[in-house]
């Protein structure tokens, strides 16, 4: 177990919590990051690019001219890729770019990303992030106290006030535990975990 301080929004230490060794002191394997990020980015591709091949182009049911005797090259259809307005050869078609990874690899990559942030001193635990409205200025003041300008905030529950308050702050992103990805952790300088989010993370990665 690793003792770690928990702060309030005033940057005051309110208590200390024990972090699980298997999650926050795991082996940092760069190859896990590569596989996880590659899988995540591939799954974000829509794969909707499409062109019309010879079978999909309109027209071309009749042979343009007879096979022999005209002095012109043989032609069987106006939909030929050699003709203007014809089909496209080997053009892009709708496809699924997603890559599957074993569940153990995904969890190992997430544990490694969490460990890396702790080792770099970029992990911050917050007791809670109370807001009674949509107040971007208040969020900026809180982040300034922690000297943070680029961070991923992880919440265990839906927080519409916080979500809308940080929407226009560049470099700050809020995700729920269920949507937490190693890519998001590595793509931000700091990682801020709310206490209820930390409990869910440890519960999910230890099960």
DRENNUZA-108875 format. One record per residue: x, y, z of N, C-alpha, C in turn. Coordinates in steps of 0.1 Angstrom, whole numbers, padded with zeros to 4 digits, always signed. Atoms other than C-alpha are relative to their C-alpha. Layout:
XYZXYZXYZ
...
***
This chain:
+0008-0012+0000+0000+0000+0000+0009+0013+0000
-0008-0012+0002+0012+0035-0009-0008+0011+0006
+0007-0011-0006+0002+0064+0014+0001+0012-0010
+0001-0011+0010-0010+0094-0007-0009+0010+0006
+0008-0011-0006-0024+0128+0004-0012+0003-0009
+0013-0005+0007-0060+0139-0005-0002+0014+0004
+0002-0015-0002-0066+0176-0010-0015+0004-0002
+0013-0006+0003-0097+0198-0010+0003+0010-0011
-0001-0009+0011-0103+0225-0036+0009+0012+0004
-0009-0011-0004-0083+0250-0015+0014-0004+0001
-0014+0006+0000-0052+0228-0019+0005-0002+0014
-0003+0004-0013-0053+0218+0017-0001-0015+0002
+0000+0014-0002-0045+0183+0028-0011-0003+0010
+0011+0003-0009-0076+0168+0044+0001-0014+0006
-0002+0013-0005-0066+0132+0048+0011-0007-0008
-0010+0009+0007-0043+0104+0036-0007-0013-0003
+0007+0012+0005-0054+0074+0016+0011-0010-0004
-0009+0010+0004-0037+0041+0009-0003-0005-0015
+0001+0004+0014-0032+0034-0029+0004-0015-0001
-0003+0014+0002-0031-0002-0041+0013-0001-0008
-0013+0002+0007+0004-0014-0051-0002-0005-0014
+0002+0007+0013-0010-0035-0080-0005+0010-0010
+0005-0009+0010-0025-0004-0096+0009+0012-0001
-0008-0013+0001-0003+0026-0087+0015-0003+0002
-0014+0004-0001+0030+0007-0084+0003-0012-0009
-0001+0011+0009+0027-0016-0114+0012+0002-0009
-0011-0001+0010+0053-0023-0141-0004+0009-0012
+0003-0009+0011+0055+0005-0167+0007-0006-0012
-0005+0006+0012+0058-0012-0200-0004+0008-0012
+0003-0009+0012+0060+0012-0231-0008-0008-0011
+0007+0008+0011+0048-0016-0254-0015-0001+0003
+0014+0000-0003+0015-0017-0235-0007+0013-0004
+0006-0013+0005+0010+0020-0242-0002+0000-0015
+0001+0000+0015+0017+0015-0279-0012-0008-0004
+0011+0008+0004-0008-0013-0282-0014+0006+0004
+0013-0006-0005-0035+0005-0261-0003+0012-0008
+0002-0012+0007-0031+0038-0279-0004-0003-0015
+0003+0004+0013-0031+0021-0313-0014-0005-0001
+0014+0006-0001-0063+0002-0304-0010+0011+0001
+0009-0011-0003-0080+0034-0291-0002+0009-0012
+0000-0009+0011-0071+0056-0321-0007-0007-0012
+0006+0007+0011-0081+0029-0346-0015-0001+0002
+0014+0001-0003-0115+0025-0329-0007+0013-0002
+0006-0013+0002-0121+0063-0333-0003+0003-0015
+0002-0002+0014-0119+0060-0371-0014-0004-0005
+0014+0003+0004-0154+0061-0387+0000-0010-0011
+0000+0010+0010-0145+0041-0417-0011+0001-0010
+0012-0003+0009-0173+0057-0438+0004+0004-0014
-0004-0005+0013-0152+0068-0468-0004-0011-0010
+0004+0010+0011-0166+0052-0500+0000+0006-0013
+0001-0004+0014-0164+0054-0537-0008-0010-0008
+0008+0009+0007-0185+0038-0564+0009-0008-0010
-0008+0008+0009-0169+0009-0582-0009-0003-0013
+0007+0003+0012-0180-0005-0616-0015-0005+0002
+0013+0005-0003-0210-0023-0600-0010+0010+0005
+0008-0010-0006-0223+0008-0583-0003+0012-0009
+0002-0012+0009-0220+0034-0611-0013-0002-0008
+0013+0000+0007-0253+0043-0628+0003-0002-0015
-0001+0001+0015-0258+0033-0665+0009-0012-0004
-0009+0010+0006-0238+0011-0688-0006-0014-0002
+0006+0013+0002-0263-0017-0694+0002-0005-0014
-0002+0003+0015-0258-0016-0732+0014+0001-0004
-0014-0001+0006-0226-0023-0751+0000+0012-0009
-0001-0013+0008-0215+0011-0765+0000-0002-0015
-0001+0003+0015-0207-0003-0800+0003-0014-0002
-0003+0014+0003-0202-0036-0817+0014-0003+0002
-0013+0004-0003-0172-0056-0810+0011+0003-0011
-0010-0001+0011-0155-0054-0844-0005+0009-0011
+0003-0007+0012-0154-0033-0875-0002+0015+0001
+0002-0014-0002-0156+0002-0860+0014+0007+0000
-0014-0007-0001-0118+0009-0857+0003+0005+0013
-0003-0005-0014-0122+0017-0821+0003-0012+0009
-0003+0010-0010-0111-0002-0790-0012-0007+0004
+0011+0007-0005-0133-0029-0777-0006+0006+0013
+0006-0005-0012-0158-0017-0750-0012-0008+0003
+0012+0008-0004-0184-0036-0731-0009+0008+0009
+0009-0007-0009-0198-0010-0707+0005+0014+0002
-0004-0014-0003-0198+0028-0701+0004+0001+0014
-0004-0001-0014-0192+0020-0665+0015-0004+0002
-0014+0004-0001-0156+0009-0672+0008+0011+0007
-0009-0009-0006-0130+0025-0650+0009+0008-0009
-0008-0007+0010-0112+0036-0682-0008+0012-0005
+0008-0011+0006-0141+0059-0691-0003+0010+0010
+0004-0011-0009-0150+0093-0677-0014-0003+0005
+0013+0003-0007-0178+0088-0652-0001-0015+0003
+0000+0014-0004-0169+0051-0648+0003-0003+0014
-0003+0004-0013-0163+0032-0617+0014+0002+0005
-0013-0002-0005-0133+0036-0594+0006-0013+0003
-0007+0013-0003-0107+0009-0592+0007+0000+0014
-0005+0002-0013-0098-0002-0557-0001+0012+0009
+0002-0012-0008-0113+0029-0541-0004-0004+0014
+0003+0004-0014-0120+0031-0504-0015-0004+0001
+0013+0005-0002-0151+0013-0492-0003+0000+0016
+0002+0001-0015-0168+0013-0457+0006-0012+0006
-0007+0011-0007-0148-0008-0433+0001+0003+0015
-0002-0001-0014-0142-0014-0396+0015+0000+0003
-0014-0001-0002-0108-0002-0385+0003-0005+0015
-0002+0003-0014-0112-0013-0348+0009-0012+0001
-0009+0010-0004-0086-0035-0332-0004-0006+0013
+0004+0006-0013-0094-0059-0304+0013-0003+0008
-0011+0003-0009-0071-0063-0274-0006-0008+0011
+0004+0007-0011-0073-0088-0246-0003+0009+0012
+0004-0008-0012-0090-0075-0214+0012+0002+0009
-0012-0001-0009-0058-0083-0194+0010+0011-0005
-0009-0010+0006-0037-0061-0218-0006+0014+0003
+0006-0013-0002-0062-0032-0215+0002+0004+0015
-0001-0003-0014-0061-0034-0177+0014+0003+0004
-0015-0002-0003-0023-0037-0176+0004+0014-0005
-0003-0013+0005-0020-0006-0198-0005+0011+0008
+0006-0010-0008-0043+0014-0176+0007+0001+0013
-0008+0000-0013-0024+0004-0144+0013+0006-0003
-0013-0006+0003+0008+0013-0161-0001+0015-0002
+0002-0015+0002-0005+0048-0171-0002+0007+0014
+0002-0005-0014-0017+0054-0135+0013+0000+0008
-0013+0001-0007+0016+0043-0121+0010+0011-0005
-0009-0010+0006+0035+0066-0145-0003+0014+0005
+0003-0013-0005+0016+0096-0134+0004+0002+0014
-0004+0000-0015+0022+0088-0097+0015+0002+0001
-0014-0001+0000+0059+0083-0104+0005+0014-0004
-0005-0013+0005+0062+0116-0123-0005+0011+0010
+0005-0011-0009+0044+0135-0094-0011+0008-0006
+0010-0007+0007+0016+0144-0117-0014-0004+0004
+0013+0005-0005-0012+0127-0098-0005+0008+0012
+0007-0008-0010-0036+0147-0077-0013-0006+0004
+0012+0006-0005-0063+0133-0055-0008+0011+0007
+0009-0010-0006-0092+0156-0047-0012-0007+0008
+0010+0005-0008-0117+0149-0019-0014+0001-0008
+0012-0003+0008-0145+0165-0041+0002+0013-0007
-0001-0012+0008-0151+0192-0066-0014+0006+0000
+0013-0005-0002-0181+0210-0053-0003+0013-0009
+0005-0012+0008-0199+0235-0077-0015+0001+0001
+0015-0002-0001-0233+0250-0073-0006+0007-0012
+0005-0006+0012-0236+0262-0108+0011-0001-0011
-0010+0001+0011-0218+0266-0142+0009+0012+0002
-0009-0011-0004-0188+0286-0130+0014-0003-0005
-0013+0003+0006-0158+0284-0153+0011+0008+0008
-0010-0008-0007-0140+0312-0134+0004-0007+0013
-0003+0007-0013-0142+0292-0101+0009-0012-0003
-0009+0012+0003-0127+0261-0118+0014+0005-0003
-0013-0005+0004-0099+0282-0132+0008+0004+0013
-0007-0004-0012-0091+0296-0097+0004-0013+0008
-0003+0013-0006-0091+0260-0083+0013-0006-0006
-0011+0006+0008-0067+0248-0110+0013+0008+0002
-0011-0008-0002-0045+0278-0104+0007-0002+0013
-0006+0003-0013-0040+0269-0068+0009-0013+0000
-0008+0012+0002-0027+0235-0079+0011+0002-0010
-0009-0003+0011-0006+0252-0106-0001-0010-0012
+0003+0010+0011-0023+0230-0133-0007+0008-0011
+0005-0006+0012-0030+0241-0168-0005-0010-0010
+0004+0011+0009-0034+0208-0185-0002-0013+0008
+0003+0012-0009-0052+0179-0168-0012-0007-0005
+0012+0009+0002-0076+0150-0171-0006-0002+0014
+0007+0002-0013-0102+0150-0143-0009-0012-0002
+0008+0012+0000-0117+0117-0135-0010+0000+0011
+0011+0000-0010-0151+0115-0118-0007-0013+0000
+0007+0013-0001-0169+0085-0106-0015+0001-0003
+0015-0003+0002-0204+0101-0111-0001+0011-0010
+0003-0010+0010-0220+0123-0137-0001+0014+0008
+0000-0013-0006-0213+0160-0128-0002+0010-0010
+0003-0009+0011-0231+0183-0152+0006+0014+0003
-0006-0013-0003-0219+0215-0134+0015+0001-0004
-0015+0000+0003-0182+0205-0136+0002-0002-0015
-0001+0003+0015-0187+0192-0172-0001+0012-0008
+0003-0012+0008-0201+0224-0185+0010+0012+0004
-0008-0010-0005-0178+0246-0164+0014-0001-0007
-0013+0001+0006-0146+0232-0180+0000-0001-0015
+0002+0002+0014-0160+0229-0215+0008+0009-0008
-0007-0010+0008-0143+0261-0227+0014+0002+0005
-0014-0001-0005-0110+0256-0208+0009-0009-0008
-0009+0009+0008-0083+0244-0232+0009-0008+0009
-0010+0009-0007-0062+0215-0220-0007-0007+0012
+0007+0007-0012-0088+0204-0193-0011-0009-0006
+0010+0009+0005-0110+0174-0199-0005-0008+0012
+0007+0008-0011-0135+0155-0177-0005-0013-0006
+0005+0013+0004-0142+0118-0181-0005-0008+0012
+0005+0009-0010-0161+0092-0161+0009-0012+0001
-0009+0012-0002-0143+0061-0147-0002-0010-0011
+0003+0010+0010-0161+0039-0172+0006+0003-0014
-0006-0004+0012-0146+0059-0201+0015+0003+0000
-0014-0003-0002-0111+0062-0188+0009-0009-0009
-0009+0007+0010-0084+0053-0214+0014+0004+0003
-0014-0004-0001-0046+0052-0212+0004+0011-0009
-0003-0011+0009-0045+0075-0242-0003+0013+0006
+0004-0012-0006-0064+0102-0223+0010+0004+0011
-0009-0003-0011-0041+0099-0193+0014+0004-0005
-0013-0003+0006-0009+0100-0214-0001+0013-0007
+0002-0012+0009-0023+0129-0235-0001+0013+0009
+0000-0011-0009-0025+0152-0204+0011+0000+0010
-0012-0001-0009+0002+0165-0181-0004-0005+0014
+0004+0004-0013-0017+0160-0149-0012-0009+0000
+0011+0008-0001-0042+0135-0137-0007+0003+0014
+0007-0003-0012-0068+0146-0111-0011-0010+0002
+0010+0010-0003-0088+0118-0095-0009+0005+0012
+0009-0003-0011-0119+0126-0074-0001-0013+0008
+0000+0011-0009-0123+0104-0044-0009-0011-0004
+0010+0011+0004-0154+0085-0056+0005-0007-0013
-0006+0006+0012-0136+0080-0090+0011-0010+0004
-0011+0009-0004-0106+0065-0072-0005-0013+0005
+0006+0012-0005-0127+0040-0054-0005-0009-0011
+0005+0009+0011-0143+0028-0086+0012-0005-0008
-0012+0004+0008-0109+0026-0104+0006-0012+0007
-0007+0011-0008-0094+0004-0076-0009-0012+0000
+0010+0011-0001-0126-0017-0074+0000-0007-0014
+0001+0006+0013-0126-0023-0112+0013-0007-0003
-0012+0006+0004-0089-0030-0116+0005-0011+0009
-0003+0010-0009-0087-0053-0086-0009-0012-0001
+0010+0011+0001-0117-0075-0096+0005-0010-0009
***
